[in-house]
Amino acid sequence: MYPALHARTHPDRVAVRMSDGPGVTYAELDERSIRLARELRGRGLQVGDGIAILSENHVRFFESYWAAVRSGLYITAINRHSTPEEAAYIMADSGAKVLICSHGLRETAVGLLPLLDPDVHRMMFDGVIDGVETYEDLLGRQSAEPLDDEPRGQLMLYSSGTTGRPKGVKRALTGLRVDDAAAPRSSGLARKITTIDEESVYLVPAPLYHAAAFNWSIAVQEIGGTVVVMPKWDPEEFLAQIERHRVTHTQVVPTMMVRLLKLDPEIRTRHDLSSLQGLLHSAAPCPVDVKRQMLDWLGPIVDEYYTGTEGIGVTFIAARDWGERPGTVGRSVTGVIHICDDDGAEVGTGEVGTVYFARDDVPFNYHNDDVKTAGAMHPDRPTWWTIGDMGRVDADGYLYLTDRKAFMIISGGVNIYPAEIEGHMIMHPAVADVAVFGLPDADMGEYVHAVVQPAEGSVPGPELAAQLLEFAREGLSRFKVPRVLDFRDVLPRMESGKLRKDVLRADYLPV
């Protein structure tokens, strides 16, 4: 399904709204995406070409997406916090022929425009600056009659870059029409693991440039529900929006759950959350205690899935089943899981190794990076794929993640997974956020280093450090307890919840 079909059956149903603004109906979304599709085709864009959007969370994301997808184009969302140089890299690497930018990010645009290829078309909505065309005027001059041909396009999002420069995840176009029943859909997973339907209201608290937020929002629109987008994450406002819009489904990451749990209990009980039918979480291993507290608070609606931007495989665990296997991210619903050692040999049940998913089809490639694409493939089995996560599988096929392979600490020949340490320490009331990583050590190879963002009202210093290290000793094996613990006012997290551990660790490495 795509907006044209819902525009015919439910034209006045709200397709998307900002949480603090008016709604855009399916009829309006359909018409706006048609007008933009015509504008893009009129500028000479052909099937397989690309466009990019640089914006804060905004309803224009969706008309841009559907215009591209009904024109056979690729669309790339650029991180709104990118520097002009970073955005220029994405534009050049993706080959985008059109930049659609928000006036809200005009300062970035001013620095970006001189870095773009002169042939790139530049449009801006909600205002205009020198060197760009007015988006609203361009759409206003186009017809609302659909193009004669509407081959389905694709998202081409970029990996978050937590372990290196971002790379585009590109899938081949199918050549099918956008309304062809066989064309790939974002909604397949949502239909399989959630109760989202046409009456659902889906709240997006994350940035739309992030794969999960964008893909799941599109899935809801394919199904015909309503998407409500928050301008930015705020835990108390998140609860208020659930009550205000009678939200039925939403999705968060573990750091968001921690923030919710650390709200004053009076605030958490102030809002009516009775409409909520499902809260999904993903993106990072979730500390067991955090999950338990969320289930105690919201009941058996806290489901979990695991995948990546690359889409090589998916696991899922329903809330009702998680209690029997605390810590699991579920069983596979797409692809067959294999756990392998560094040489590619499968390890035994319960042993930790690199997580691969076996797929008969080649699901993606890293755009302009054949080396990285090859690195995601098993050395001997070209249909087995990994994104570098480590984990183990139990006898019943349930996957348990440990950490990214790039973050693993090897100290004295022992593998240490920072996520386990972080998951324990985040539960201390004086900890707002924590990062753990390895630093060079002449004797042990690496030692365990922790950096803590103190909770509001907690005073950083030797006394608090001693308390936190004692807390670590109470719940962790001796070799996992940080040797050094530092404090930072704020840790560098992306809006998606991912920690920029590479940036933080670099501050501690010798020059």
C-alpha positions as CSV (number, residue, x, y, z in Angstrom):
1,M,0.0,0.0,0.0
2,Y,1.1,3.6,-0.5
3,P,-0.7,7.0,0.0
4,A,-2.6,6.9,-3.2
5,L,-4.6,3.9,-2.1
6,H,-5.4,5.4,1.4
7,A,-6.1,8.7,-0.2
8,R,-9.0,7.0,-2.1
9,T,-10.3,5.0,0.7
10,H,-9.6,7.3,3.7
11,P,-8.8,10.7,2.3
12,D,-9.3,12.6,5.5
13,R,-7.4,10.3,7.8
14,V,-4.3,11.9,9.2
15,A,-1.2,10.3,7.7
16,V,1.3,12.3,9.7
17,R,1.5,15.2,12.1
18,M,4.1,16.9,14.3
19,S,3.2,16.3,17.9
20,D,2.7,20.0,18.3
21,G,1.2,20.8,14.9
22,P,-1.7,20.2,12.5
23,G,-2.1,16.9,10.7
24,V,-1.5,16.1,7.0
25,T,-4.2,13.9,5.6
26,Y,-3.6,11.0,3.2
27,A,-5.2,13.0,0.4
28,E,-2.8,15.9,1.1
29,L,0.2,13.6,1.4
30,D,-0.6,11.9,-1.9
31,E,-1.1,15.2,-3.7
32,R,2.1,16.8,-2.4
33,S,4.2,13.7,-3.2
34,I,2.7,13.7,-6.8
35,R,3.6,17.3,-7.3
36,L,7.2,16.8,-6.1
37,A,7.5,13.7,-8.2
38,R,6.6,15.7,-11.2
39,E,9.0,18.5,-10.3
40,L,11.8,15.9,-10.0
41,R,11.0,14.2,-13.3
42,G,10.8,17.6,-14.9
43,R,14.4,18.3,-13.9
44,G,15.5,15.2,-15.7
45,L,15.8,12.7,-12.9
46,Q,15.5,9.2,-14.1
47,V,15.0,5.8,-12.4
48,G,17.9,5.0,-10.2
49,D,18.9,8.6,-9.6
50,G,18.9,10.0,-6.0
51,I,17.8,12.9,-3.9
52,A,18.6,13.9,-0.3
53,I,16.8,15.6,2.5
54,L,18.5,17.6,5.3
55,S,16.0,18.6,7.9
56,E,14.9,18.5,11.5
57,N,12.0,16.2,12.2
58,H,9.3,17.5,9.8
59,V,6.3,16.3,7.8
60,R,8.2,17.1,4.6
61,F,10.2,14.0,5.1
62,F,7.2,12.0,4.1
63,E,6.2,13.8,1.0
64,S,9.8,13.7,-0.1
65,Y,10.0,10.0,0.6
66,W,6.8,9.1,-1.3
67,A,7.8,11.4,-4.2
68,A,11.0,9.5,-4.6
69,V,9.6,6.1,-4.1
70,R,6.8,6.7,-6.7
71,S,9.4,7.9,-9.2
72,G,12.0,5.1,-9.0
73,L,14.5,7.2,-7.1
74,Y,16.7,6.6,-4.1
75,I,16.3,9.0,-1.2
76,T,18.9,9.6,1.5
77,A,18.2,11.4,4.8
78,I,21.2,13.3,6.1
79,N,21.9,13.6,9.8
80,R,20.6,17.0,10.8
81,H,23.7,17.5,13.1
82,S,26.1,17.0,10.2
83,T,28.7,19.7,9.6
84,P,28.6,21.2,6.1
85,E,31.6,19.0,5.2
86,E,30.0,15.8,6.5
87,A,26.7,16.6,4.6
88,A,28.8,17.3,1.4
89,Y,30.4,13.9,1.8
90,I,27.0,12.2,1.9
91,M,25.7,14.3,-1.1
92,A,28.8,13.4,-3.2
93,D,29.0,9.7,-2.1
94,S,25.3,9.1,-2.7
95,G,25.3,10.9,-6.0
96,A,22.2,12.8,-5.0
97,K,21.1,15.2,-7.8
98,V,18.7,17.2,-5.6
99,L,19.0,18.6,-2.1
100,I,15.8,19.3,-0.2
101,C,16.6,21.4,2.9
102,S,14.7,22.9,5.8
103,H,15.0,26.6,6.5
104,G,15.6,25.6,10.1
105,L,19.0,24.2,9.0
106,R,19.9,27.2,6.9
107,E,23.2,27.8,8.8
108,T,24.3,24.3,7.7
109,A,23.0,25.0,4.2
110,V,25.0,28.2,3.9
111,G,28.2,26.2,4.5
112,L,27.1,23.3,2.4
113,L,26.0,25.0,-0.8
114,P,29.5,26.0,-2.0
115,L,30.7,22.4,-1.5
116,L,28.1,20.9,-3.7
117,D,28.5,20.0,-7.4
118,P,27.2,22.9,-9.4
119,D,24.6,20.7,-11.1
120,V,22.9,19.7,-7.9
121,H,19.4,21.2,-7.6
122,R,18.8,23.0,-4.3
123,M,15.3,23.4,-2.7
124,M,14.3,24.8,0.7
125,F,11.0,24.7,2.6
126,D,9.7,27.0,5.3
127,G,11.8,29.9,4.0
128,V,14.6,30.5,1.6
129,I,18.2,31.7,1.4
130,D,20.3,32.8,-1.5
131,G,21.3,30.0,-3.9
132,V,18.2,27.8,-3.4
133,E,14.7,27.6,-4.8
134,T,11.5,27.9,-2.8
135,Y,10.1,24.4,-2.4
136,E,6.5,25.5,-1.9
137,D,6.6,27.5,-5.2
138,L,8.0,24.6,-7.1
139,L,5.3,22.2,-6.0
140,G,2.6,24.9,-6.6
141,R,3.4,25.0,-10.3
142,Q,3.0,21.2,-10.8
143,S,0.0,19.2,-11.6
144,A,-1.6,16.8,-9.1
145,E,-2.1,14.1,-11.7
146,P,0.2,11.1,-11.1
147,L,3.0,10.3,-13.4
148,D,2.1,7.7,-16.1
149,D,4.8,5.4,-14.8
150,E,5.5,4.9,-11.1
151,P,8.4,2.5,-10.6
152,R,9.2,1.9,-6.9
153,G,12.2,3.6,-5.5
154,Q,14.1,2.9,-2.3
155,L,15.6,4.4,0.8
156,M,19.4,4.6,0.8
157,L,20.3,5.5,4.4
158,Y,23.8,5.8,5.7
159,S,25.2,3.7,8.6
160,S,25.7,5.8,11.8
161,G,29.4,5.8,11.6
162,T,30.1,4.9,15.2
163,T,33.1,2.8,14.1
164,G,34.2,4.7,11.0
165,R,32.9,7.0,8.2
166,P,29.3,6.5,7.3
167,K,28.5,4.2,4.3
168,G,25.4,4.1,2.2
169,V,23.3,0.9,2.4
170,K,22.0,0.4,-1.1
171,R,19.6,-2.2,-2.4
172,A,18.9,-2.9,-6.0
173,L,15.7,-1.5,-7.5
174,T,13.2,-4.2,-8.5
175,G,11.7,-2.4,-11.6
176,L,8.2,-3.1,-10.2
177,R,5.6,-0.4,-10.0
178,V,5.0,1.2,-6.6
179,D,1.5,-0.3,-6.5
180,D,2.6,-3.8,-7.5
181,A,1.7,-6.4,-4.8
182,A,5.1,-8.0,-5.3
183,A,7.1,-4.8,-4.7
184,P,9.1,-4.8,-1.4
185,R,7.4,-3.1,1.5
186,S,8.6,-1.6,4.8
187,S,5.5,-2.8,6.5
188,G,6.3,-6.5,6.2
189,L,8.0,-6.7,9.6
190,A,5.4,-4.5,11.3
191,R,2.6,-6.8,10.1
192,K,4.5,-9.8,11.3
193,I,5.5,-8.8,14.9
194,T,3.0,-6.0,15.9
195,T,-0.7,-5.2,16.0
196,I,-0.4,-2.0,14.0
197,D,-3.4,-1.5,11.7
198,E,-5.2,1.4,10.0
199,E,-6.5,2.7,13.3
200,S,-3.1,2.8,15.0
201,V,-1.4,5.9,16.1
202,Y,2.4,5.5,16.1
203,L,4.6,7.9,18.0
204,V,8.1,8.7,16.7
205,P,10.4,10.1,19.5
206,A,13.6,9.6,17.5
207,P,15.2,11.5,14.5
208,L,13.8,10.6,11.2
209,Y,17.2,10.4,9.6
210,H,17.7,7.2,11.6
211,A,16.8,4.0,9.9
212,A,14.4,2.6,12.5
213,A,12.4,5.9,12.9
214,F,12.1,6.4,9.1
215,N,11.4,2.8,8.1
216,W,8.8,2.2,10.8
217,S,7.0,5.5,10.1
218,I,6.8,4.5,6.4
219,A,5.5,1.1,7.4
220,V,2.7,2.7,9.4
221,Q,1.7,4.8,6.4
222,E,1.8,1.7,4.1
223,I,-0.7,0.1,6.5
224,G,-2.8,3.3,6.7
225,G,-2.3,4.4,10.3
226,T,-1.3,7.8,11.7
227,V,2.3,8.8,12.5
228,V,2.9,11.4,15.2
229,V,6.5,12.9,15.2
230,M,8.1,14.5,18.2
231,P,10.5,17.4,17.3
232,K,13.0,15.9,19.7
233,W,13.3,13.4,22.5
234,D,12.2,14.4,26.0
235,P,11.1,11.7,28.4
236,E,8.3,13.6,30.2
237,E,7.0,15.0,26.9
238,F,7.0,11.5,25.4
239,L,4.5,10.4,28.1
240,A,2.5,13.5,27.6
241,Q,2.2,12.8,23.8
242,I,1.0,9.3,24.4
243,E,-1.8,10.7,26.5
244,R,-2.6,13.6,24.2
245,H,-2.7,11.7,20.9
246,R,-4.0,8.4,22.4
247,V,-0.9,6.7,21.0
248,T,-1.2,2.9,20.4
249,H,2.4,2.0,19.4
250,T,5.8,3.5,19.7
251,Q,9.5,2.6,19.5
252,V,12.4,3.5,21.7
253,V,16.0,2.6,22.4
254,P,17.5,1.4,25.7
255,T,18.9,4.8,26.6
256,M,15.4,6.3,26.3
257,M,14.0,3.6,28.6
258,V,16.6,4.4,31.2
259,R,15.6,8.1,31.0
260,L,12.0,7.2,31.5
261,L,12.7,5.0,34.4
262,K,14.8,7.7,36.1
263,L,11.9,10.2,36.0
264,D,10.3,11.0,39.3
265,P,7.7,8.3,40.0
266,E,5.1,11.0,40.3
267,I,5.8,12.2,36.8
268,R,5.6,8.7,35.4
269,T,2.2,8.1,36.9
270,R,0.8,11.5,36.0
271,H,0.0,10.6,32.4
272,D,-2.7,8.3,31.1
273,L,-0.9,5.6,29.1
274,S,-3.9,3.2,28.8
275,S,-4.1,3.6,25.0
276,L,-0.6,2.1,24.5
277,Q,-0.7,-1.4,23.0
278,G,2.9,-1.9,22.1
279,L,6.3,-0.4,22.9
280,L,9.1,-1.8,20.8
281,H,12.7,-1.4,21.6
282,S,15.9,-2.1,19.6
283,A,19.2,-0.6,18.4
284,A,21.4,-1.8,21.3
285,P,21.6,-4.5,24.0
286,C,19.1,-3.7,26.7
287,P,20.2,-4.2,30.4
288,V,18.1,-6.9,31.9
289,D,17.2,-4.8,35.0
290,V,16.0,-2.0,32.7
291,K,13.8,-4.4,30.7
292,R,12.3,-5.9,33.9
293,Q,11.5,-2.5,35.3
294,M,9.8,-1.4,32.0
295,L,7.7,-4.6,32.1
296,D,6.7,-4.0,35.7
297,W,5.6,-0.5,34.8
298,L,3.9,-0.9,31.5
299,G,2.9,-4.6,31.6
300,P,3.5,-7.2,28.8
301,I,3.6,-4.8,25.9
302,V,7.4,-4.2,25.8
303,D,8.5,-6.2,22.8
304,E,12.0,-6.3,21.3
305,Y,13.5,-6.9,17.9
306,Y,17.1,-6.8,16.6
307,T,18.3,-5.8,13.1
308,G,20.5,-3.2,11.5
309,T,20.3,-0.6,8.8
310,E,21.6,-3.3,6.4
311,G,18.6,-5.5,7.0
312,I,20.5,-8.7,6.8
313,G,18.3,-10.4,9.4
314,V,15.7,-9.9,12.1
315,T,15.0,-11.4,15.5
316,F,12.0,-10.8,17.7
317,I,11.0,-11.6,21.3
318,A,7.6,-10.8,22.7
319,A,7.2,-9.4,26.2
320,R,5.3,-12.4,27.3
321,D,8.2,-14.7,26.4
322,W,11.1,-12.6,27.5
323,G,10.8,-13.5,31.2
324,E,11.7,-17.1,30.5
325,R,15.0,-16.0,28.8
326,P,16.1,-12.7,30.3
327,G,18.5,-10.9,28.0
328,T,17.6,-12.5,24.7
329,V,16.8,-10.4,21.6
330,G,14.7,-13.3,20.4
331,R,14.6,-15.9,17.6
332,S,15.0,-15.2,14.0
333,V,12.1,-14.1,11.9
334,T,14.2,-13.3,8.8
335,G,17.4,-15.3,8.0
336,V,19.0,-18.2,9.7
337,I,21.4,-17.4,12.6
338,H,24.9,-18.7,12.6
339,I,27.6,-17.9,15.3
340,C,31.2,-18.1,14.0
341,D,34.7,-17.7,15.3
342,D,37.3,-15.3,13.8
343,D,38.1,-17.9,11.1
344,G,34.5,-18.4,10.1
345,A,34.0,-21.8,11.8
346,E,30.7,-22.2,13.6
347,V,31.0,-22.4,17.4
348,G,29.0,-24.6,19.8
349,T,25.7,-23.8,21.4
350,G,26.1,-21.1,24.0
351,E,29.5,-20.0,22.8
352,V,30.1,-16.4,21.8
353,G,31.1,-15.4,18.3
354,T,30.3,-13.2,15.4
355,V,26.5,-13.2,14.5
356,Y,25.8,-14.1,10.9
357,F,22.4,-14.3,9.1
358,A,22.1,-16.7,6.2
359,R,20.1,-15.3,3.3
360,D,19.6,-16.8,-0.2
361,D,19.4,-13.3,-1.7
362,V,22.1,-10.6,-1.5
363,P,20.3,-8.1,0.6
364,F,22.5,-5.0,0.1
365,N,25.8,-3.5,-0.7
366,Y,27.8,-0.7,0.8
367,H,27.6,2.0,-1.8
368,N,31.0,2.7,-3.4
369,D,32.8,0.4,-0.9
370,D,33.3,-3.2,-2.3
371,V,35.8,-3.9,0.4
372,K,33.4,-3.1,3.3
373,T,30.7,-5.1,1.5
374,A,33.0,-8.1,1.2
375,G,33.9,-7.6,4.9
376,A,30.2,-8.1,5.8
377,M,30.2,-11.5,4.1
378,H,31.3,-14.8,5.6
379,P,34.8,-15.8,4.4
380,D,33.6,-19.0,2.9
381,R,29.8,-18.7,2.6
382,P,28.7,-15.7,0.4
383,T,25.1,-15.9,1.5
384,W,26.0,-15.4,5.2
385,W,26.1,-11.8,6.4
386,T,27.2,-9.9,9.5
387,I,27.2,-6.3,10.7
388,G,29.9,-7.0,13.3
389,D,27.8,-7.9,16.4
390,M,28.9,-10.6,18.8
391,G,26.5,-13.0,20.5
392,R,25.5,-16.5,21.4
393,V,22.5,-18.7,20.6
394,D,20.9,-21.1,23.1
395,A,19.7,-24.6,22.3
396,D,16.2,-23.3,21.3
397,G,17.6,-20.7,18.8
398,Y,17.3,-17.6,21.0
399,L,20.0,-15.0,20.3
400,Y,21.8,-13.1,23.1
401,L,24.0,-10.2,22.1
402,T,27.2,-9.3,23.9
403,D,28.5,-6.2,22.0
404,R,29.9,-4.9,18.8
405,K,33.1,-6.7,17.8
406,A,34.8,-3.4,17.4
407,F,34.1,-2.5,21.0
408,M,35.3,-5.8,22.6
409,I,38.1,-5.4,25.1
410,I,40.8,-8.0,25.2
411,S,42.6,-7.8,28.5
412,G,45.1,-10.5,29.5
413,G,43.7,-12.7,26.7
414,V,40.2,-12.5,28.2
415,N,37.3,-11.1,26.1
416,I,35.4,-8.4,27.9
417,Y,32.1,-6.9,26.6
418,P,31.6,-3.3,27.6
419,A,27.8,-3.5,27.1
420,E,27.5,-5.8,30.1
421,I,29.5,-3.4,32.3
422,E,27.5,-0.4,31.1
423,G,24.2,-2.3,31.6
424,H,25.1,-2.9,35.3
425,M,26.5,0.6,36.1
426,I,23.6,2.5,34.5
427,M,21.3,1.2,37.2
428,H,23.1,3.2,39.9
429,P,21.0,6.2,40.8
430,A,24.0,8.5,40.6
431,V,24.7,7.6,36.9
432,A,22.9,9.4,34.1
433,D,25.0,7.7,31.4
434,V,28.1,5.6,31.1
435,A,30.6,4.5,28.5
436,V,33.1,1.7,28.9
437,F,36.0,0.9,26.5
438,G,39.5,-0.5,26.4
439,L,42.7,1.5,26.5
440,P,46.2,0.3,25.8
441,D,48.1,-1.4,28.6
442,A,51.7,-2.6,28.4
443,D,51.1,-5.7,30.5
444,M,47.5,-6.7,29.7
445,G,47.1,-5.5,26.2
446,E,44.1,-3.3,27.2
447,Y,42.5,-2.3,30.5
448,V,38.9,-1.4,31.2
449,H,38.1,2.3,31.3
450,A,34.8,3.9,32.3
451,V,33.5,7.4,31.8
452,V,30.4,8.4,33.7
453,Q,27.9,11.3,33.2
454,P,26.6,11.9,36.7
455,A,22.9,12.2,37.4
456,E,21.5,15.6,38.3
457,G,22.4,16.4,41.9
458,S,25.4,14.0,42.0
459,V,28.8,15.5,42.6
460,P,31.6,14.0,40.5
461,G,34.9,13.3,42.3
462,P,36.9,10.7,44.1
463,E,34.1,9.9,46.6
464,L,31.5,9.2,43.9
465,A,34.1,7.2,41.8
466,A,34.7,5.0,44.8
467,Q,31.0,4.4,45.3
468,L,30.5,3.5,41.7
469,L,33.5,1.1,41.6
470,E,32.2,-0.6,44.7
471,F,28.8,-1.0,43.0
472,A,30.6,-2.5,40.0
473,R,32.4,-5.0,42.2
474,E,29.0,-6.1,43.7
475,G,27.6,-7.2,40.4
476,L,30.6,-7.9,38.0
477,S,33.5,-10.3,37.9
478,R,36.7,-8.8,39.2
479,F,38.3,-8.6,35.7
480,K,35.3,-6.6,34.4
481,V,35.5,-3.8,37.0
482,P,36.9,-0.6,35.5
483,R,40.5,0.1,36.5
484,V,39.9,3.8,35.9
485,L,36.7,5.8,36.2
486,D,36.4,9.4,34.9
487,F,33.5,11.9,34.7
488,R,32.1,14.0,31.9
489,D,29.3,16.5,32.0
490,V,27.7,14.9,28.9
491,L,28.6,11.8,26.9
492,P,28.5,12.1,23.1
493,R,25.3,10.2,22.1
494,M,23.5,10.5,18.8
495,E,19.8,11.3,18.8
496,S,19.2,7.7,17.8
497,G,20.7,6.7,21.2
498,K,23.9,5.3,19.9
499,L,27.0,6.3,21.8
500,R,29.9,7.8,19.9
501,K,32.4,5.7,21.7
502,D,34.9,6.1,19.0
503,V,35.0,9.9,19.6
504,L,35.1,9.5,23.4
505,R,37.9,6.9,23.3
506,A,40.0,8.9,21.0
507,D,40.3,11.6,23.7
508,Y,42.2,9.1,25.9
509,L,44.5,7.7,23.3
510,P,48.1,8.9,23.0
511,V,48.7,11.4,20.3
